[in-house]
Amino acid sequence: MLFKVCLAQLNFVVGDVQGNARRIIQAAHEAHAQGAQMVVTPELALCGYAAEDLFLRPAFLDACDDALGLVCRETAHLNGLTVVVGHPQRHEVLSQMPEGVAGEASGGVRGRSVSVTCLHNAASVVQSGKVVHTYAKQMLPNYQVFDERRYFTPGYRTLVFDVPGADGSCLRCGLLICEDAWFDAPALAAKAAGAQVLVVINASPFHTGKGSEREDTMRERVASTGLPLMYAHLVGGQDEIVFEGRSFALNADGAVAMRASSFEENLAPALISIDADAISVSGSVVPEHTTEADLWHALVLGVRDYVGKNGFPGALLGLSGGIDSALVLAIAVDALGKDRVRAVMMPSPYTADISWIDARDMAARLGVRYDEIDIRPHFEAFKASLAFDFAHLPEDTTEENLQARIRGTLLMALSNKHGSIVLTTGNKSEMATGYCTLYGDMAGGFAVIKDVVKTMVFRLAWWRNAHDPYGTGTNPIPERIITRPPSAELRPDQKDQDSLPAYEVLDAIIQRYMENDEHPGSIVAAGYAQADVDKVTRLLRINEYKRRQAPVGIRVTHRSFGKDWRYPITSKYRG
């Protein structure tokens, strides 16, 4: 017996319920035409992941119910095809008000039973135009970017369903939703109920190394159950999160039997063969990428989907001649194409000649529109306006910040006039230490490398110059931009390391303290200088107010300055 299953690795849009339904219907028709017996969509495919507080709106849930009905009607004629659809599902339950509790919910009557509407993160099995089974996710994650317990009630029932084969045979599938498969109990319960294969639908956010981590964890489920496993995963960008796809299948021995491409849509087929109760899965296995390749594609997809899904005609950024803005420009061109990207050079009195030369060189290499706006007249006008207040006071970061804020104002004016979104160019090392200007270089709509530390910025720049994944036909970043000492160029002969430890040290301390929650004493014990640890952790603490006002940016590590990081601005804790 041979079954063909298509894992619908598709890019859905949060809230575009009818559009998402149409994508599922199209995938079902394509899978049916390819001879598939089942098509499996990702977690919450109908509404998009994550819809957040849209789940609290009854009209939104009504729209999801209507969309599920549309999928049923439009696939009813696809004989022999099973469609697994991820969606939210309301569920009415009777709840007993405890004795001694009275209020509006109970009508003022103690001990009264009331009907309560719960919401499940669910998946329905559609066959011949009807929902024949629905499964509710049992394990609800509430860590990192996840907040599912705010919206959903956990399910508790196991679901094993039959997929009819062309010869009258059946494949018994145990259905799990994402987090369920990170624990043994749901998978073991599915096996006990007669499952021959585990089918896992997912919306698991990307961070570096997560793809291998997923496969390793699913290999543990396979080992504990002795069952092969199919993993259908979402692809696409949603606000700060990126989903990389990379759907896969494992055989019962844990070997990768199929792996789809990352960071692009794919109707990935897996063939399941049953011979004398021995089940094997086969398919095409796409090789794994390097860390830099995964990061590059994640950043490109994040920019493309944020700009595209929000309807911006294009993007613009300040191009300084430095490494950070150069990297963001290269990412933007790979994401949007040269005709939708604009670079603006805004020299100040402290801009080095090589910065002009390198910025012009890079813009020419990529073929983007390039403009220069000299901010020296604006800077002098501001200083003249403040001359009385600043009399007899030395120049300091005040004047530095004025330059950054002039540039931010000009970029936002161009954005307002032409509609393109401003991409900010600050990296994670700067966001951690506050080495950035509020309402200046932090002004904009999307922070592309907000979760990329400076040492990785250099690695990505070298990687992109050695690869041409999107066919631009050039090494986009002039080598001198990568090799020259980093500088904000806001005062004479300024270098980043005048104010910060060496980036290799800084980034390691950020990773240990911010990403991994290590105590400062442990970091010192690991060999880092006490002065460096004290300085970095202090800067990280006192700049929380800036990060709260920063634009949303792409998450590519397991802990970013976004939903992963929820620290108080006002705090006396120093550990």
Secondary structure, DSSP 4 states (H G I P E B T S, - for coil): -EEEEEEEE----TT-HHHHHHHHHHHHHHHHHTT-SEEE--TTTTT-TT-GGGGG-HHHHHHHHHHHHHHHHHHTTSTT-EEEEEEEEEEEEEEEPPTT--SGGGTT-TT-EEEEEEEEEEEEEEETTEEEEEEE-S----STT--GGGT--------EEEEE-TTS-EEEEEEEEGGGGGSHHHHHHHHHTT-SEEEEEE-----TTHHHHHHHHHHHHHHHH---EEEEE-EEEETTEEEEB--EEE-TTS-EEEEPPBSS-EEEEEEEEEETTEEEEE--BPPPPPHHHHHHHHHHHHHHHHHHHTT-S-EEEE--SSHHHHHHHHHHHHHH-GGGEEEEE---TT--HHHHHHHHHHHHHHT-EEEE---HHHHHHHHHHTHHHHTT----HHHHHHHHHHHHHHHHHHHHHH-PEEEE---HHHHHHT-S-TTTTT-SSEETTTT--HHHHHHHHHHHHH--TT---S--S-HHHHHSPP---SSTT--GGGTS--HHHHHHHHIIIIIS---HHHHHHTT--HHHHHHHHHHHHHTHHHHHTSPPB---SSS-SSTT----SS-----
